[in-house]
Amino acid sequence: MIFAHGVGSRGDLPLPLWMFTWASALALVISFVALGVLWPKPRLARASKGRLLIGRPLPATVRGLQLFGRTAALVLYLTALWAGLFGVNDTASNLLPVTLYVVVWVGAQVVGGLIGDLWRAVNPLDTLSWLIEKSVGRTAVPAPPGLGQWPAAAGLFVFLFYELAHPNGSAPRTLGWMLLVHTVVSLALAARFGRPWLAEHEPFSALFSMIGAMAPLTAEPSGIRLRPLMSGLSTLPILPGSLATLLVVLGGTTFDGFSESEAGRSILGRPVGWGGALTQTLGLVASIVLVAALFGAGIWWTQRVTSHGARELADSFTSSLVPIVFGYAIAHYAQLLVDETQSFVFRLSDPGGLGWDLFG
């Protein structure tokens, strides 16, 4: 049995291809015409300030909820890591694959785009880094200038390789060692450069923070603010590597969908083993390059008809990719999220697949 996305399976869209194509084209044309007529001037930057919902210092109830969330996230993180390393090496019963590929990878994107960057509030790596910082008390040094989010782009490519190309990418033992290495490296870098390293450079944190800029809730120094949907994208900081991070994720989702289509199967077949992993990796790289080339072509044409430089335009349009990343996640993973979240709840009772029944 062959599974997509590392865990679970998905069906094909129950629409004829011609109907889907025409509907997509009409939606695109109508949306652009509506935007051109109804939204001729920028408005989001002014609206992004929103209004203060909960001021600082935060009420004890909110602090208690955050403490509970951080504790629960840390316990789940360590439990899933333990399950991957010491539980049964079976994707169908181990807690780690569904936690990593569904709850974190898909769930955090959905919650981040619709509500707010919940990952930032409960990040278990940040909690571990804080505990180490308190116990050791080491002084951090500044991160190398200009590094930006390039480490996040590289880390997300490695993750997508495991999800889409690695011959054992759904095996709990494989994922357990990958997660252990990621944890050790992330904590070592946070100890060296400080906890802000995790927020800006750690792969999941960097991506989820960009998606969280779409959401109505945001945590600011003044407190928790409520703002119109999408308005946070207008003030999203664009760092070196931010564009690459989004292009890697877009290319990965595009390749995932293409590889499961009839055209993709006719070109790629059903590759197995490390030989198949090479084919899948080349396909993944080609998809990322294609998406980057399309974005570059748009920037090149815009540069021709305006007085702006290519770098300025690329930075200006990077935030416009965030809703596309979010939309791709919803369109591509919605069924997986609904189906496999139920499996996640069941597996909490026996995280290692060892025959436990903790919660009846």
Secondary structure, DSSP 8 states (H G I E B T S, - for coil): ---SSSSS-----SS-HHHHHHHHHHHHHHHHHHHHHH--S--HHHHTT-EEEEESS--HHHHHHHHHHHHHHHHHHHHHHHHHHHS-S-TTT-HHHHIIIIIIIIIHHHHHHHT--HHHHH-HHHHHHHHHHHHH--------TT-TTHHHHHHHHHHHHHHHT-TTTT-HHHHHHHHHHHHHHHHHHHHHH-THHHHHHSHHHHHHHHHHTTSSEEEETTEEEE--TTGGGGG----TTHHHHHHHHHHHHHHHHHHTSHHHHHHH----HHHHHHHHHHHHHHHHHHHHHHHHHHHHHHHHHSS--HHHHHHHHHTTHHHHHHHHHHHHHHHHHHHHHHHHHHHTTSTTSSS--TT-
